[in-house]
Each structure stands twice: as structure tokens, then as C-alpha cells.
């Protein structure tokens, strides 16, 4: 909507049917997972990677400048998970201390913007974006990678 494009699922309702089918499958199979939260984090990492690649790729395809490409990738990637967590009354993953989330989206979208500036076309920028984003997020989940948080110093006397 920010790029003055029609909403994709309104133009093609097939996306609604696919999403509904996925919801039904999850409803009947969720109990089979030992740790649904762990699975959700890995599926979320994959979804973040795909969404960042899609958002930044669309912006690049519309010949937007690099800052817009990066921002659209980050917004597209992070807002889906944020909305999901808010609707389910959970602390959003994107806001949890120690989660490497927005940084992963930023790195992936930056790859797309860089590839666009270099004139690289086709599926390569999207694949590179999704790969970088997923590898960083997977490292965060598997190895505990994080960026240091802001720590306020006590005021001087």
C-alpha cells in the first residue's frame, strides 16, 4: 500500500485459500510437535526471510531508491510477525530483548538494494536476500547470536 500497489490477496484470492488450508493443517497437527514454540521460531525465521525478499524485491522492481528498498523489506518482513504476536497476545518477537530480528531483515534488504544498484536482476537478489536473512536469524536461534542492547549509565553527580 505504501508503494501504491494493490493488495495481492484481494487481486488473487488463491492466497486466502492457501492460508486457510495451512491453518486447518496446523490446527489438526500442532499437537504432534514436542515444542510448538521452537517450531514457530524456525518457521518464523523462514517466513521473515521470504517476506523481506518479497518486500525489498517489489520495491526494487518499482525502481525505488536504496533506502526505500531497505525500509520496505524491513517493514514487510517484521510487520507480519508483529501482527501475529499482537493478535495472539504474545510479546512480539521483534521486540524481545536479545532477539536478532530487525537486524536480519535489514541485512537481507540491504543485499537486495546493493544488488539492485549493481544492476543484478532475476532471482539472484531475492535468493541472496532470503539466504542472508535466514542464516543470521538461524544463527541467532541456534547459537544465541545477539547484538548488545542499550544500557543507560547512571547520571553523573
C-alpha positions, 0 to 999 in steps of 0.5 A: 500500500505504501508503494501504491500497489494493490493488495495481492490477496484481494487481486488473487484470492488463491492466497486466502485459500492457501492460508486457510488450508495451512491453518486447518493443517496446523490446527489438526497437527500442532499437537504432534510437535514436542515444542510448538514454540521452537517450531514457530521460531524456525518457521518464523525465521523462514517466513521473515526471510521470504517476506523481506525478499518479497518486500525489498524485491517489489520495491526494487522492481518499482525502481525505488531508491536504496533506502526505500528498498531497505525500509520496505523489506524491513517493514514487510518482513517484521510487520507480519510477525508483529501482527501475529504476536499482537493478535495472539497476545504474545510479546512480539518477537521483534521486540524481545530483548536479545532477539536478532530480528530487525537486524536480519531483515535489514541485512537481507534488504540491504543485499537486495538494494546493493544488488539492485544498484549493481544492476543484478536482476532475476532471482539472484537478489531475492535468493541472496536476500532470503539466504542472508536473512535466514542464516543470521536469524538461524544463527541467532536461534541456534547459537544465541547470536545477539547484538548488545542492547542499550544500557543507560549509565547512571547520571553523573553527580 
